[in-house]
Amino acid sequence: MSGILVLGAGELGLAVLEALAKHPKRNGKKVAVLLRAATSTDPERAKLLRHIRDDLHVVIETADVLAASVDDLASLFARYHTVVSCNGMGLPSGTQTKLAQAVLQAKVPRFIPWQFGMNYDIIGEGSTQDLFDEQLAVRKLLRSPDNMTTNWIIVSTGLFMSFLFLPAFGVVDIPEKTVRGLGQWDNRITVTTPVDIGTVTADVLLDPQGIERQVVFVAGGTISYGELADLVDKHYSTTFKRELWDLPILQQQLAASPSDTMVKYRDTFAQGRGVAWDKAKTVNAQRGISVTDVAKFIEGFEKS
């Protein structure tokens, strides 16, 4: 039982792998990634695999976390000291619970689950975004008195920073020159780039400094929707239209599209609970890890 197994090599998984590869305390430690077996000869996938193997010196394991049983996954996980789940986006309900069950069955010494998001303890069960209830279920499993062997670390990061600028989410709409506030203009939200999440996660893994069985927080920035609109106006040297999606408006959106994931996110964030925290109290601030804030992120956009 040795090394670190990262589940998935999407945007976040790759960021974690790259941060582990270049961390000064890797010291030859085995790092592996779990991917589905190739079903095509896609050149982009081939390029990714070469990068993972040749540049990052990461071992590739193959399994389908959707099709595999808890027993199958536990057999694989048992070979590793640490499992990091980075394949949460888009997976069906129940997957994260299954992964946690497999980790506990395998008695993996350390586990970072897919909790790279909000402070679900504060949001609580029964939120509009029903996906969050499973996050709480995973926490219950890990915190259970029956779990005597697996040290867990939850890394709360807020929203991926790019999400604010995702057209489907609707907060910053560059083509329409519109910024929308969720709930109230002074509601705040914490956001972090995947690269920075990878950097902090790798540092916690390779230099834990006593972090175990706890929730830690990361933040690229914590910003109100009004402050976000000001930054967008400044960057584009123009005045964007400001449109408030308050709770009644979001309830109307939910009634019209009850299964729309983006609408569920909007309404949950508009409640203003568990979605923002003080950057000064984060792991990156305490350890002096440089991160990208919202102003720097916006600078990466071309002026229109």
C-alpha positions in Angstrom: 0.0 0.0 0.0 1.8 3.1 -1.2 1.4 6.2 -3.4 -1.4 8.4 -4.4 -4.3 7.4 -6.7 -6.1 10.3 -8.4 -9.5 9.4 -9.9 -10.0 11.2 -13.2 -7.9 13.4 -15.4 -10.4 16.1 -16.3 -9.8 19.8 -15.7 -9.4 19.3 -11.9 -7.8 15.9 -12.0 -5.1 17.0 -14.4 -4.4 20.1 -12.3 -3.9 17.9 -9.2 -1.6 15.5 -11.1 0.5 18.4 -12.5 0.8 20.0 -9.0 1.8 16.6 -7.5 4.4 16.1 -10.2 6.2 19.4 -9.6 5.8 19.6 -5.9 9.2 19.7 -4.2 8.2 17.1 -1.6 7.1 14.4 -4.1 10.5 12.8 -3.7 9.8 10.0 -6.1 6.5 9.1 -4.5 4.3 7.0 -6.8 1.4 8.9 -8.3 -1.2 7.1 -10.4 -4.4 8.1 -12.1 -7.6 6.1 -12.7 -9.1 6.4 -16.2 -11.6 4.5 -18.2 -10.1 2.1 -20.8 -9.7 3.8 -24.2 -12.6 3.1 -26.5 -11.3 5.1 -29.5 -8.1 6.3 -31.0 -8.8 10.0 -30.3 -5.6 11.9 -30.9 -6.3 14.3 -28.0 -6.7 11.4 -25.6 -3.4 9.9 -26.9 -1.7 13.3 -26.3 -3.1 13.5 -22.8 -1.9 9.9 -22.0 1.6 10.7 -23.2 1.7 13.9 -21.1 0.6 11.9 -18.0 3.1 9.1 -18.5 6.1 10.8 -20.0 6.0 14.4 -18.6 4.4 13.8 -15.2 5.7 10.3 -14.6 2.3 9.1 -13.5 1.1 5.5 -13.6 -2.2 4.9 -15.5 -4.7 2.5 -13.9 -7.9 1.6 -15.8 -11.4 1.0 -14.5 -14.9 2.4 -15.1 -16.1 3.8 -11.8 -19.7 3.7 -13.0 -19.7 0.0 -14.0 -17.4 -1.3 -11.3 -18.8 -2.7 -8.1 -17.8 -1.5 -4.6 -15.8 -4.8 -4.3 -14.0 -4.2 -7.6 -13.1 -0.6 -6.6 -12.0 -1.6 -3.1 -9.6 -4.2 -4.5 -8.0 -1.5 -6.6 -8.0 1.2 -3.9 -6.4 -1.2 -1.4 -3.1 -0.9 -3.2 -2.8 2.8 -2.4 -2.2 4.9 0.6 -4.2 7.8 -0.6 -7.2 8.2 -2.9 -8.3 11.5 -4.3 -11.6 11.7 -6.2 -11.5 14.3 -9.0 -14.2 12.9 -11.2 -17.3 14.4 -9.7 -18.6 16.6 -12.5 -21.4 15.0 -14.5 -21.4 11.6 -12.8 -24.8 10.2 -11.8 -26.2 10.3 -8.3 -24.8 7.6 -6.1 -21.3 7.5 -7.6 -19.6 9.5 -4.9 -21.3 7.4 -2.2 -20.1 4.2 -3.9 -16.5 5.6 -4.1 -16.6 6.4 -0.4 -17.9 3.0 0.4 -15.1 1.4 -1.6 -12.5 3.5 0.1 -13.8 2.5 3.6 -14.0 -1.2 2.6 -10.4 -1.1 1.4 -9.3 0.7 4.6 -7.5 3.3 2.6 -5.4 5.3 5.1 -6.3 8.7 3.5 -9.1 9.9 1.3 -9.9 13.2 -0.3 -13.5 12.9 -1.7 -15.1 14.9 -4.4 -16.1 17.8 -2.2 -14.4 20.6 -4.1 -17.2 23.0 -3.7 -19.3 24.6 -1.1 -19.6 24.3 2.7 -22.3 21.6 2.5 -22.6 21.4 6.3 -23.9 25.0 6.4 -26.1 24.6 3.3 -27.7 21.5 4.9 -30.0 18.8 3.5 -32.9 19.6 1.2 -31.4 22.4 -0.8 -32.7 23.2 -4.2 -29.5 21.6 -5.6 -30.3 18.0 -4.7 -26.9 16.9 -5.8 -25.6 18.5 -2.6 -27.5 16.0 -0.4 -25.1 13.2 -1.6 -22.2 15.3 -0.5 -23.6 15.3 3.0 -24.2 11.6 2.8 -20.5 11.0 2.0 -19.5 13.2 5.0 -21.7 11.1 7.2 -20.0 7.9 6.0 -16.5 9.4 6.7 -17.5 10.8 10.1 -19.2 7.6 11.2 -17.8 6.1 14.5 -17.4 2.9 12.4 -14.6 4.6 10.3 -11.6 3.9 12.5 -9.0 3.5 9.7 -9.5 6.2 7.0 -8.2 9.7 7.6 -10.2 12.0 5.4 -9.7 15.6 4.3 -12.4 17.7 2.6 -11.1 20.6 0.5 -13.8 23.2 0.2 -13.0 25.5 -2.7 -16.2 27.4 -3.6 -17.2 27.6 -7.2 -14.8 27.0 -10.1 -14.0 30.6 -11.0 -14.7 30.1 -14.7 -18.3 29.1 -13.7 -19.1 32.8 -13.1 -18.5 33.4 -16.8 -20.2 30.3 -18.1 -23.0 31.5 -20.5 -25.4 28.7 -19.3 -24.9 29.9 -15.7 -25.8 33.4 -16.6 -24.0 35.5 -14.0 -21.5 37.3 -16.4 -22.9 37.3 -19.9 -20.1 38.9 -22.0 -22.0 38.8 -25.4 -25.0 40.5 -23.8 -22.9 42.8 -21.7 -24.9 41.9 -18.7 -24.0 41.0 -15.1 -26.6 39.3 -13.0 -26.7 39.1 -9.2 -28.1 36.1 -7.4 -30.4 36.9 -4.5 -28.9 40.3 -3.6 -26.1 42.4 -5.0 -24.2 42.2 -1.7 -24.4 38.3 -1.6 -20.9 36.9 -1.6 -19.5 33.8 -3.3 -16.1 32.1 -3.0 -14.4 31.1 -6.3 -11.1 29.3 -7.1 -9.4 28.2 -10.3 -8.9 24.5 -10.8 -5.1 25.1 -11.2 -5.1 26.7 -7.7 -7.2 23.9 -6.3 -4.7 21.4 -7.6 -1.8 23.4 -6.1 -3.3 23.6 -2.6 -4.6 20.0 -2.7 -1.1 18.7 -3.7 0.4 20.7 -0.9 -2.0 19.4 1.7 -1.3 15.8 0.5 2.5 16.1 0.4 2.9 18.4 3.4 -0.1 17.9 5.6 1.1 19.7 8.6 -1.3 17.9 10.9 -4.4 18.3 8.6 -6.6 15.1 9.1 -10.2 14.3 9.5 -11.3 17.8 8.9 -12.7 20.3 6.4 -10.2 22.9 5.1 -11.0 25.9 3.0 -9.4 27.3 -0.2 -10.3 30.6 -2.0 -9.0 32.4 -5.0 -11.4 35.2 -4.1 -14.5 35.9 -2.2 -16.6 38.5 -3.9 -20.0 40.1 -4.0 -22.0 40.2 -7.2 -21.9 44.0 -7.1 -18.1 43.9 -6.8 -17.9 41.4 -9.7 -20.0 43.8 -11.9 -17.6 46.7 -11.0 -14.6 44.6 -12.0 -16.2 43.6 -15.3 -17.0 47.3 -16.0 -13.4 48.3 -15.3 -11.9 45.6 -17.4 -14.0 46.3 -20.4 -14.0 50.1 -20.0 -17.8 50.2 -20.3 -20.9 49.8 -18.2 -22.5 46.4 -18.3 -26.2 46.1 -17.7 -27.0 44.9 -14.1 -29.9 42.5 -13.6 -30.9 41.1 -10.3 -32.2 37.5 -10.1 -33.7 37.6 -6.7 -35.3 34.7 -4.9 -38.8 35.2 -6.4 -37.4 35.4 -9.9 -35.4 32.2 -9.3 -38.4 30.4 -8.0 -40.2 31.3 -11.3 -37.2 29.9 -13.2 -37.4 26.7 -11.1 -41.1 26.3 -11.7 -40.5 26.7 -15.4 -37.5 24.4 -15.5 -37.5 22.2 -12.4 -34.8 19.8 -13.6 -32.4 22.5 -14.9 -29.1 22.0 -13.0 -28.0 25.6 -13.6 -31.2 27.0 -12.2 -30.8 24.8 -9.1 -27.3 26.1 -8.6 -28.4 29.7 -9.0 -31.2 29.3 -6.4 -28.9 27.6 -3.9 -26.2 30.2 -4.2 -28.8 33.0 -4.0 -29.7 31.7 -0.5 -26.3 33.0 0.7 -25.5 30.1 3.0 -22.3 28.1 2.9 -21.1 29.6 -0.3 -18.6 32.1 0.9 -15.8 32.4 3.5 -13.0 34.7 4.5 -10.0 34.2 2.3 -7.7 35.1 5.2 -8.7 31.8 7.0 -7.9 29.6 4.0 -5.1 27.1 3.6 -3.6 29.1 0.7 -3.5 32.3 2.8 -2.1 30.6 5.9 0.6 28.9 3.8 1.4 31.9 1.6 0.4 30.0 -1.6 -0.2 32.4 -4.5 -3.6 32.1 -6.2 -5.5 33.8 -9.0 -8.1 36.3 -7.8 -11.1 37.4 -9.8 -9.5 40.5 -11.1 -6.5 38.6 -12.5 -8.8 36.0 -14.0 -10.8 38.7 -15.8 -7.5 40.1 -17.2 -7.2 36.9 -19.2 -10.2 37.8 -21.3 -9.9 39.7 -24.5 -11.5 43.1 -24.4 -14.6 43.2 -26.6 
